[in-house]
Amino acid sequence: MTKPSLWSEIWKHKILYLFISPFFILFLIFGLFPILFSLYLSFHSWSGLGDMTFVGFSQFSYLLTEPVFWQSVGNTFAIWFLSSVPMLFFALVIAFLLNLPRLRMRGAYRTMFFITNVTSIVAVAIIFETIFSNQYGLLNYVLSLIGIGSLEWMNSSFLIKVVIASMVVWRFVGYNAIIYLAGLQSIPKSLYEAAVIDGANKIQIFFRITIPLLRPIILFTVIMTTIGSMQIFTEPEVLLGLSGGVGGAGMTMTLYMYNEGFINSNYGYASAVSWMMFIIIGAFSFINWKLVQRA
C-alpha cells in the first residue's frame, strides 16, 4: 500500500487548512515577503520612486567604511551594557522578593511591576525627558537639594546613553522579573528542604541550587534582552530626535537605518543596514548564549 502524498493529505483535510490559512497568508504578505524583498533591495540603489539600479555589494562595502554607522553600533552596544546588566540584576532581586512566602498582595505587586512593559513608549519618553531635563528636570532639582550641582544630561555623550538605558531598565525590569518569578516557582521545594537538612546556608543554596536551575531562564532573558536592546528606536527618537542628540551620542543602529530609509530615501542602503544589523545581532546573541551556558 503506497503512502499518500503530502498534497493529497492537504486536499483531504482542506477544510481544516482553510481555517488556519489566514495566519499563513498574513505571514507571507507582511512577514516573509518584506524580509525577502529587503534582501533583494539591499543589492539595488532605489529612492522609492523610479527604477532600481543593481549595485551588487557596493552598499555593504560602503557600510563597512561609514563612520556614522559604526558610531551607531558603538552607541547601541553601550546602551545595551548600561541597561542589560542592572536590569537583569534588579529583575532577579524583584523576583526573589515577590517569591517570599510571607509577602502579601503578591498579585498586586506583579501587576504593578509588569504594567511598565505595556505603557506607551512615547509617554514614557516624554516623562523621562521631564525628569532628566537640563534646566527644569526633576532629577536636577533633587540633586540641588542635597548640595550636588545640576547635570546637563542631554548635552553629555555618556549621560545621554545613561538616560536611554534608564528608560529601557524601567520598561523591561518588571517583564524579566515575572519571567524569573515563574522560574523560581518551578523549582521543587524539596530541593531546598534537602539542602537545609544537609547544612547548607542561604548563600550556598542560592549559588548551588537556584542559579543552576534558573540557567535556562537566565539564558532566555539574556538573549531576548540582547535582541531587544540592539533594536532600540523609539526611546532615542522621541527623547533626542532623529539626529540622536549632541554629537549623535544617542544614534542607534535602528535610528540610523530609519534616517537612511525614510528621511534620506536611500531604501537600498537602509536594507543593507538592516541585514548588517541582523548579522551583528545574530553573532552577538550567539556569543551571549555560549557565555551564559559556560557560566
N, C-alpha and C positions, 0 to 999 in steps of 0.2 A: 504493500500500500504506500503510495507516494505521499510525501508530506506536503500539505497545502502551501502555496506560495504566500509571501507577505501581502501582496496586493489582493489576493483572494480573501485573506483573513480580514483585511481592512474593509473590503467591499461587503463581506458577510456581516460585519458589525458597523456598517456605515452610519446607522442612526446614533450609536454611541459616540463615534468620532465626530459626528456633526455637532453634538452638544459641546464638545471640548475644542472645536475648531476655532472659535473666536479668539481664544488666547494665542494660539499659534499664528493666526492671521495677523493679529495686532503686533505680535513679537517680530514677525517677518517684516512688517511695514515700518514699525517705529524702533525696532531693536537691531535686527540683523542687517537690514538694508543700509541704514546710516553708517554702521561700522564698516561694511564693505565699500560703500561709496567714499567714505573719508580716506580709506586706504588708496583707492583709485585716485582720489583728488590730491593726495599728497605727492603724487608724481606729475602733477599738472599745475600750471600757473593759471589762476582764474580769479577774476574780480567779482564774480557773482552775476555778471552780465556778459553776453557775447560768447565767443568760442573759447574752449580750453586749449592751452598750449602745453604739449608734453615737454617736460624739462628733466625727466629722469630723477636721479638722486641729487640734483644740484641744490634743492631746497634743504635736504638733510645735510649736505656739505656746508651750506651757509649757516645752518643752525648750529653746527659744531663750533663755529668761529664767532658766533654772535654774542658779545659780552652781556647784553641786557638779558638774554635768555639764561645764561649761566648765573647772572646775578639773581634772577628769579628762582633758579634751582637752589642757590645758597640760602636765600630768604626762606624758601619753603622748608628746607631741612632744619634751619634754625628755629622756625616756628614749631615744627614737629617736635624737636627736642625739648623746647621750653614748655610745651603743652603736654606731651605724652607722659613724660616721667612723673611730674606732680599729679597729673590727672589719674593715672592708674594707681599711684600710691594712695591718694585720697579716696579713690573708689574702693580699694581694698579695706581701708580703715572704716569707711562708712558701712561697708558690707558686714564687717565684724560687729560693729555697734548695732546694726539692725538685726543681727542674728543672736543677740544676747537673749537668753530665755526670760529674764526679768523685765525686758523692755515692754512698756505698754503702748497702745495705739500704734502698733507696728505697721498696720496697713496705711495709716495716715502719713506716716513718715516716708513710706515707699512712694506714695503718690507725690508727695512734696518734692522728693529728690528727682523723680522721673519727669515731672512736669516741665523742667528746664529743657528737656530734649524736644518737646513738642511746641515750645514757644516760638513765635515768629522770629527768624534770624534778623530781619530788618529791625524789628522792635528792640531786640537785644542790642544790636549795634548802636542804635540811637541812644539807648540808656547808657551804654559803656562810653559813648562819646561824651555824654554829660558828666560821667564820673571822672574821666581822665582828661577833661578839657584843660588846656594850658592856663587859662586865666580864671575861669569860674568853675573849675571842676571840683566835685565833692571831695575827691581824694586829696587834692592840694589844700583844700580848706582844713581837712583833718590834720594834715601834716603841719600846717601853720599853727594849729592849736597846741601841738606838742613840741613846738620850737624848731621844727625842721623846715627848711626853705622849700618853696614850691618847685616842682619839677616840670620841665617842658616835655611832656610825654609825646606830643605829636611832632616835635622837632628833633628828636634824637633817633638815630638809626636803630639803636639797641632797644630803647624804650618802646618804640613803635611795635617791635616784634613781641615785647612783653605784653602790651595791651591786647594784641591779636591773640596771643597764646592764652591770656586770661579769659578771653571770650570763649575760646574752644574748651578750656577746662570747665568753665561754668556750665556750658551747654551739655557736655558729654559725661561729666563725672557721675551724675546720677544714673545714667543709662548703663555705664560699666559697673556701677555699684550693684544694680539689680541683677546683672549677669553673674557677678561674683557671689551675690547672696544665694542665687539658685544653685551655684556650685557648692557652696558651703552646706546648704541644706541637703544636698545629695550624699554627703559623706556620712557613713554609718556611725551612730553614736557609740556603738560597741567598740570601735577602734580607740576612741578617746578613753573610754572606761578601762579598756585593757592596758592602755599606756599609763594611766594613773595608778593602776594596781601594780604595774612593773616599776613604779617610782619615777616616772618621767615628769619633769616640771613643764610649765606652760611654754617656755621658750623651745624646749626640745620637741614638744607636741606640735608647735607651730611649724618648725623647720623640718621635722621628720615625718609628719603625717599630713598636716593641712596643705602646705605648699606643694609637695609631690602630687597629691591627689587633685589639686587645683591647676596643675600644669597645663592640661588641655584647655581649660577655661582661660588661663592667662595667655596662652598661645593665641587663642581666638581673639581676645581683646587687643593684643599687641598688633596682630595682622590687620584687624579692622580699623584700629586707630591709625596705623601707618597709611592705609589706603585712603581713609577719610582726610587725614591731615595733609597728604600730598595733593589733594584736590580742593583745598580750601579756596573759596572765591568770594562769597557774599560778605563775610566779615571785613576783609580789607577793602572791598569795593564800596560798601556803604560807609565805612569809617573814614577812608582816606581818599576815595575817588579812584578813577581809572589810572591815575598816574602812580599810585602806590605810595603816596606821601613824599616826604622830604628825601630827595636822592633816590627815589624808588625803593626805599627800605621795606615797604610793605608789598612790593610787587611779587606775587606768587606765580607759579607756572600756569595755573588756570587763568589768572587775571591777564597774564602776558598773552596767552592763546586767544582770549576773548578780544583783547585790543587788536591783535593782528587780523582776526577774522571779521569782527563786526564793527570795528572802528576804522581800520585801515583797508578793509575789503580785500585782504590777502588770504582768500579762503584755502588756496592750495598750501600756502606756507603754514597757516593755522592748523591744517590737517596733519602736516608733518610734525608740528609741535605736539599735537595730541598723541601721535604714535610714539614720539620720543618720550612723552610722559608715561605712556603705557609701559615702555621698556624700563624706564627708571623705577617706576612704582613696582613693577613685577620683580625686578632684580633686588630692590631694597627689601621688599616683603619676604623674598626667599631667604635673604641674609638674616633677617629678624627671626624667621621660622627656625633656621638652623641654630642660631644663637640661643633661643629660648629652649629648644629641645635639649641642647647640651648643658644648660644651666641646672 
